[in-house]
Amino acid sequence: MTLGMEIRALDLDSASVDDMRTQLAEHGVLILRDQPLDDRRFLTFLRRFGDLMFTEGETPVAGYPDLNVVSNVGRTTPPKSTFHVDTTYVPNPPAYTALRAVSVPAVGGSTLFSDQYAAYESLPATVKADLAGRTVTHRVTGVASDTESSAEHPLLAVHPVSGRTALALSAPARCVAISGMNSDEAHETIRYLFEHSTRTENVLQHAWAADDVVMWDNRCVMHRADHSGVVGDRVMHRAMVASTETVSVV
């Protein structure tokens, strides 16, 4: 795919959800410029895609419990971020995540995305064959929770819309086991696959502007925030859309 598609001044009230699902499956990321939305309109738009999810332990937006705040305000050290997929430690992770820019810093604060179709397609044939049919166990980390949660998902997953295969990972700290491998083999394999996925040539960097809305398909991209060298407030409101489709195993 060509990672990332930029669209300006789209009417989100009337835009075809089916078309946008196809665009997300094909391009991974939709960068919707010139969208001066408030939280109410942001939620109205996202609910057209399905039911919303919320990650336990995140900070909700006042008056909008389906949204959470992503912010550097009041922090003495930058937040930490590595490439990951949101909330993969549940049996049915979100299909989509969206961010609305509330405050954009004067310098820095980009969000980066990795093309997981390309990550799979560029693997050596022997590695593809070895990984076929395997699952990876995802475990919650870094989120305040009274219970530890984990779930198994295909490592090579066929996207339900595009029909293409993606290398389905998250941050290495969250990927704790691979079926049919011992602990050392799984750790080394996850490290290799993560580094392979996040090579520079496989990554899109989005520089935020005022009134940006960015939405991405968690089934074919990973993402991370770049908090290095940020000058000014970086505040986003985030929502996640639950999946209604099942990925299939290669």
ABEGO torsion letter per residue (X at the ends): XBBEBBBBGBBAAABBAAAAAAAAAAAGBBBBBGBBBBAAAAAAAAAAAEBBBBBBGBBBBBGBAABBBBBABGBABBBBBBBBBBGAABABBBABBBBBBABBBABEGBBBBBBAAAAAAABBAAAAAAABGBBBBBBBBGBBBABBBBBBBBABBBBAAAGBBBBBBBBAAABABBBGBBAAAAAAAAAAAAAAAABAAABBBBBBBBGBBBBBBAAABBBBBBABGBBEBBBBBBBBBBBABBBBBX
